[in-house]
Amino acid sequence: MPEELRGIGVSPGLAAGPVARMSPPPSLPEARTVKDPDEEVAVAARALEAAENRLRERAAQATGAARDILDAQSMIAADPTLKDGVTDRIKDGADAPHALRDTFDEHRRTLEGLGGYLAERAADLDDIAHRAIAAALGLPMPGVPQPGHPYVLVADDLAPADTATLDPANVLALVTERGGPTSHTAILARSLGLPAVVGCAGALGIADATAVTVDGTTGLVRAGVGDEEVDGVRARAAEERARLAGGTGPGRTSDGHAVDLMLNIGSAADLAGVDLTDVAGVGLFRTEFLFLDRHDAPDLEEQVDAYAEAFRLFERGTIVVRTLDAGADKPLPFLGLREEPNPALGVRGLRVAREQPEILDTQLEAIALAALETAADVWVMAPMVSTQPEAADFAARVRDHGLPTAGVMIEVPAAALRAGRFLDTVDFLSIGTNDLSQYTLAADRQSGGLADLLDPWQPALLELIGVCAAAGKTAGKSVGICGEAAADPFLAPVLAGLGITKLSMSPRGLPAVRASLAGHTLAECERLAALALDAGDAAEARAAVLAETNG
């Protein structure tokens, strides 16, 4: 009798196959006496450098969000405070592996205590620590298993370095015991097009080679299934892939209501090789990539070149550029911002311009100059806007630089509730559902135990989205979504029914969303939206819609 496990489906799709589990991190041997502290410091330094180099190599192989995450990890490995802490411990008598472990543990506790985005990095520290300790012990660095055949990867959680370079030809699906809808595992699984279930208690208890089926939509994992069930699930998955591959045309409901389908990118490289047919544009151009991994802000000329390179690749469509989304919660050395007790609620996004307006003005000038070099329809929006005066001031700055279209991201409930006022002065809104979930449900994005609260199907979140969409309809202006919710094909009709006009996602998510919208009339979408809003929680909302659509 198969065992049924349930988690949160974070990347839709079906898969079936044998399980292979991630190998555990390296175990620390007994502490030993250090006879040559200088040599031991050199061992630790080489280990940190090896971890940094491996992360940089993986970043170079990755694109989009994966590359950004890996770049950030490599920066952590290169942080001189880590090396200083390790050196101090070795001088106090510790050997290199134990000095590394203790230093990383100290930094982990510090980051966890800060909360918010910095607490998210605490989990990343473990991955870097495992790699450095393995190097110090002369062991192979931990990584994904290679059983020699396609498999379902099961893990406690996956580090970005592992997820980013997974080969979808060999990995059929991901199942993790930890993680939530906005975790790195979830984001990267969607970007790779892999079915994924996170927060799946008991998954690590599934023995290697056990046959399982995975439903990345419902979160159901069945372990110990027979060959007939495996074959059936694989056949259904193949039929679904064929159906999606055959879909063409712009985003629209079956009765022709248009919903623009757009792409999220981090640089021009993310558009390489992507079929842009029927893509309406770029709904989110993250500009952080230019600012990471450096101690000085990029100058005007460098920014102009980078932006223009992306604009030239999409000159027939709209490109929505988000200004720098960094600050106390996403520290960049050159910003020099003070530490804050709760950085998730601190100086981040547009708020950085309160203290350093020149960063924003230089970026706006660069975007404007790059736009002049191309024929792209360039829109600009700011992250973390909370009040109408903030929105109005940003719009004025954008227009002062000769850019005609200014918008803001809706990421906090205050902004959603005042969306109508915002649209008095800005031209469009784009909803970031990850942060809006976090702040609406008061649940940290990386808190695995609260993953259900971060589910984009939460009725409270959908209600705020509906408020924004209604404001947009009244004003005759666009309201889109560029958060992870946009790539959920079962949620897409609900969002269209709420009045959302643009959905922006990774390229792999687009075919399923297109097909889902095309399967419903606008009236059906509105009815599905009403069902979701009437639900008691996210699970009930999802179940009600799936039951109605036979999903």
N, C-alpha and C positions, 0 to 999 in steps of 0.2 A: 504493500500500500504506500503510495508516494506520500512524502511529508510536505505539507504546505507551509511556507514561510511568507510573511508579508512585510514589505517595507514601503518606501515611497518611490513610485515610478517617476524618474526625473528625465528620462530620455526615451521617447516612445519607440516601439518596435518589438518584434518577437524574435526569440532565439532559442536554440536547444543544442545541447552538447555536453561533453564531460567537463567536470570541474577541474581546475588547477588553481591552487592557492598560492598567494604570495609567500615567499620564504620569510621567516622571522628576521628581525634585525640582528646584527652580530652581538654575541654575548661577551660581556667583559670578563676577562680572566681575573684571577686573584691579583691584587696589587703587588707590584714588585719594587725592590729597592733600586733607586736610580743612582748609578755610579758616575755618570757623566751628564750633568744637567744641560750643558750646552748642546750636546748631541741629541738629548731628549727633546729640547726645544726645537731643534732642527727637524726631528721626526714629526712633531706636531705641526710645524709650519708647512712641511711638505704634504701632510695629510689634508690640511685645510685648503692648500693650493690645488691638490688633486680633486677635492670635492668641488671647488670653484670651477676648475677647468671642465670637469664632467658636466656640470650644469650649463656652462657656456656652450659646450658642444651640443648639448641637447636643445638649447635655445636656438642655436643656429639651424637645427634641423626642423624646428617647429615654426608655426606661423600664428598670427592672430593673438588671441588671449593666452594661448599656451606659451608663446614666445615671451610675452610680457611677464607672465608669472615666473618663468624660468630665469629671465633676466634679473628679476627682483630677488630670486633665491640666490643667484650667483653673487649679487651684491652683498647679501647677508653673509655669505661664506667669506667674502673678502673684507668684511668689517674689521678694522684694526683693533677694535675693543675686544673682539673675540680672541685674537692672537695674544693681546696683552693679558687677558684673564688666564689663558692657558699657560703663558710664560710664568706668571706669578705663582700659579699652583705647582708648576714643576720646580721652581726655585724653593718652594716650601716642602718638596720631597715627593710629589706625586709623579707617577709615570705618565707618558703621553696619553694613552687611551683614557685613563681615569681623569686626567686634567681636562681633556676635551669633554668628557661626559659631564663633569661637575660644572664646567663653564657654560655649556649649552643649557644645562638644567637651571642655572642661575638666570640666564637671559630668558628662558622660557617662563619662569615664574614672574619676572618683571613684565613681560609682554602680557601675560594673562591678567596681571593686576591692572593693566592700563585699559583693558576692554576694547571693544569696537574692532576696527580694522587691524590694529596692532595685535590684538588677541588672536586674530586669524593667522598671523604670521607665526604664532607659537607652534602650531602644528607643522608648519614648514620647517621650523628649526629642528624638529625631530628627524626629518628626512636628511637634512644637511649633517646633523650629528652622526647618524648611522653611516653615512658615506665617509665622513672624516675618520670615524673610529675604525671602520673596516680598512681604510687605507693605512692607518697607523699600525694595525695588527697584521698587515700584509695579506689581507683577505680580499676576495673579489667584492666589489661594491654591490650592495643589495639591489635587486631589480625584479622585473616581472619574470615568471617562469617561462621556460621554453621547452614544453613537452614534446615538440615535434609534430603536433597536429592542432587543428583548431580547437579552442576551448573557451569555457566560460570562466573568466577571471574572478576569483573570490578573494576578498581582502578585508582586513579590519578597516582600513581606509587607504586611499591611494595618494601618494605624493604627486604633485604636479609633474615632477621629472619623470615619473613612471607613466602617468596617463598621457602626457603630451606626445610620446613617441610610440604609443601602442600601434600595432599594425592591424587595421580592421580585417585584413585577410586571414589573420590567425586568431584574433580575439573576437569571440562571437557576441559577448555581452559582459557587463560589469555588475557585480553584486558586492556591496560593502556593508559592514555592520554599522559603521558610523557615517556621518555626513548628512547634509540636508539639501534641499532644492537649489540653494545658491552656493553650495560648496564648490571648490575647484574641481572635484571629481565630476559633479553634475554638469558644470559648465563645459568642461573639456569633453565629456562623453557626448554631449549634444553636438559639439563642434566636429567630432569624429563620426557622428551618425551611428553610434553604438547604443543599443538598448541598455538601460542602466536602472538599477534599483539600489537606493541607499537607505541607511537606517534600518537594515534588515536583520533583526535580532536572530541569532542562532546560525547565521550563514557560515561562520568559521567552523561550525560543527559538521559541515558537509565534507565528507572525506574526498580526497583527490580521486578523480576518475569516475565519481558518481554522475550519472546522467541527470541533468536538470533542464527544466524549461524556464524561461525568463520572459515576463511581460513587462516591458518598460513603461507601459501606460498605466496599468492597474497596480503595479508593484508586487504582483504575485510571483513567487518562485516555488516551483514544485521539484522536489529532490527525490531521486530514486524512481524515476519514470521509466517505462519500457520503451522498446524500439519503436513500437507503433505510434506512441505519443510523440516521440522525438521526430519521427518522419512527418507526422501530421503538422506539427508546429513549423517545421522547416518548409513544408509545402506552402503553408499559409503565408509565411514570411516572404517566400519567393514571389508568390502572387502579388503581395502588397508592393514589393519593390518594383515589379514589372508595371503595376498600375501607376505608381508614382512616376516612374521613368517616362511613361507615355503622356503625362500631363503637360500641357503647354498653355500659353496665354497669360495675360496679366491677372493679378488678383481680383477676383470678383465672385459674388454669389451666383447661384444658378439662374437668378433672374436679372443679372447684370449690374448689381450694385457694386461699385468699385471700392476695393480696399487695396491701397498700394502696398506691394511687397518689396521690401528694401533689405539692404545688407548692413551688418555691423562689421567694421574693419578697424585695424590699428595702424595700418600704413598701406602704401600702394602695393606692397608685396602680397597683401591678402587678396588682391583682386586677380593676381596672376593665375591663369588657367581656369578661372571661374566662368561658366557660361552665363553671360549677362543678358541673354535673350529674355525679354518680358520682365526684367528687373527694373523697377521704377527709379532706383537710385540707391544712394547710401544713406541710411537713416541714422547711423551713428558712426562718425569718424572720430575715434578716440585719439587724442593728440599726446597722450602721456608718454608714448614710446620715445619721443624726442627728448624727453626730460629725464628719463630713468638712466641710472648707471653713469652719472656724471656729477661733478662738483660745481659746475658753472652752468647757468641757463644757456640754452642754444641762442646764438645771436640772430638778428633779423634775417640775414642772408640765408643762413642754414634753414631756418623755418620756412622761408619763402620757397626754397628749392624742394623741401619735403612735401609741402602742401600742394605745390603745383604738380608734382609728379603724380599724386593721387588724383587731382582734379582732371588731368589730361586723360586718365583712364575711363572717365565717366562723363564726358563732355555733353552727352545727350540727355543726362538726367540730373536730378537734384542730389547734392551732397550736403548733408547736415554735419557741420563741424562742431564738436563739443570742445569748448575751451578747457584749459588744463584742469583736470579733476585731481587735485592733490592738496596737501596741507598737513595739518597735524596728524591726521589719521593715516595719511599715506606720505610718510616723510620723504622729502627730497633734501639732500644736504645743503644745496645752495639757497633754499628758502630760509633756513636758519630760524625756523619758528620755535617758540618755547614749547616745552613739554606741557601736556594738559592732563588733568586727572581723568577725564573722560573724552578722549579725542573723537569718538564717533559723534559727539555733540559739540565739537570744537571748531577751530578754524580750518575749514576744508572747502574745496570747490571755489565758488565765487567769493567766499568770505576771505580768501587770501588777498583779494584785491583791496580789502579794507586797510591792510598793512603794507602791501606792496603793489600798488596800482600799476606800476611800470611793467610788471610781468604780463598783466592782461593787455595793456595797451600795445606792447610790442607784439604780442601774439595776434591781436586784431589787425595791426598794421601788416603783419606778414600774411595773414589770410587774405586781406584785401589786395595786396600786391600780387599774390599768387592767383587770385581770382581774375585779375586783369590779364594775366598771361594765358588764360584758357577761356573756353566757351561754357564751362560748367555753370550750372545754377547753384551758387553757393549760399547756403543758409548757415547761420551761426547760433549756437545756443550755449547757455551757461548751466553748470551743475550746481546743486545745493542752493537753490533760491527759495527763500522762505516768505518774503513779503512783497507786496505790490511795488513799494518804492525801490526795492532791490531790482525787481524786474524792469521797471521803467528806466532806472539808471543804466542798467546793462544795455537795454535797447538803444538808449541815446548814444552810448559809447560806440556800439556797433555801427550805427548810422553815421556818427561823426567820422568814422573811418571809410565811409563810402559804401558800406555793405548794406544792401536794401532790406534784407530779411533777417529779423532777430527773433529768437525764441528762448524759452527756458525749459529746463527739465523739472518735472514734478516728482519730487522724491520725498517730500515730507507732507504729512496731513494738512498742515496750515496752507501750503501752496495749493493742494487739491481743492480745499474748501473755498479758496479765493480765486479759483481758476478764471471765473468771469471777469474779475477785476484785472487780473494779469493780462487778459486778452484785450483790455482797453488800450494797452501800450505795446504788447508784443504781437508778433504775427503768427506764432504757432506754439504748441506745447508738445513735449515729448515726455512720456511717463517712464521713469526708471523703476520698474516693479520690484527689483531686489531691495533697494533702499526704502521704497515706500512700504513694502511689507515689514521691513525691520522696524521702522519707526511707528507704523500703525499698530503693530501687534506687540511692540516693546520686546522684541526677541532678537538677540544677536544673530547675525547671519551665519556664524560658524558654530552656533550652539546646537550640537547634534541632538541633544535631548529635547530641543524645542522646534525640531524640523517641521513638525506638523503646523506650527503657527506661521512658518515662513512659506507655506504652500501658496502659490499664486491663485489657487481656487478659493482662498478665504473670502467669504461673502463681504466682510468689511472692506477688504482691498478692492473687490469688484465694485462695491458701492461708490468708493472714492473715484475709481476710474470712470464710472457712469456720470458722476458730477462733472468731471473734466470734459467728457465727451459732450454732455449737454451744453456746457458753456461754449464749447467750440461750435456746436451746431447753431446756437443763438448768434454767435459772432460771425459765423460763416468762415471759420478758420480751422486749420488742420490740428487734430489731436492724435498723435501716434503713440506707439509703445516701442521702446528699444530695449526693454529689459528681457530677462529670460522667458517671461510668460509669452512673449510674441511667438516663440518657436513651438509652442504646444499646439499640435493640430486639433486637439479636441477642445481646447480653450478658444481657438481662433474664432469660431462662429459666435461664441458668447461675447467676445470682445467686439466683433462686428455688430452684434445685436445691441451692445451698449452704446454704439455710435463711434467707435474708434475708426479712423480713416487711413492709418498707416501702421503696418507691422514690420519691424526691422529685426533681423536675426542673422545667424551664421548661414552661409550658403547651403549647407547640408539640410537645414531645417525647412528650407523654402518649398520644395516639391510637396511635402506632406501638408503644409499649411495651405498651399494653393488648392490641392485636391479637396481638402476638408471644406474650405469656403465654397468651392464649386458644387459641393454636394447639398447645399442648403439655400433656400430662398432667404431674402432679408427678413421676411415675417417669421420664418422658422428660427433664424438667428435671434430675433427679438424674444421669441418664446423660450428658447434655451437660456438666454440671459436672465429672463424672469425666474426660471427654475433655479438657476444658480444663486441668484440674489435671495431667493426665498429659503435657501437651505440653512441648516443650523451651523455647519462648519464646512471646512474644505472637502473632507472626505464625502460628506453628504452631497455637496454641490457637484462634485465630480461624478459620483454615482448616479445622481439624478439625470445629468446630461448624457452620460454614457448609456443609461438605460433607454433614454428617449431616442438616441441616435444609433442604438445597437452597436456601440463602439466596443 
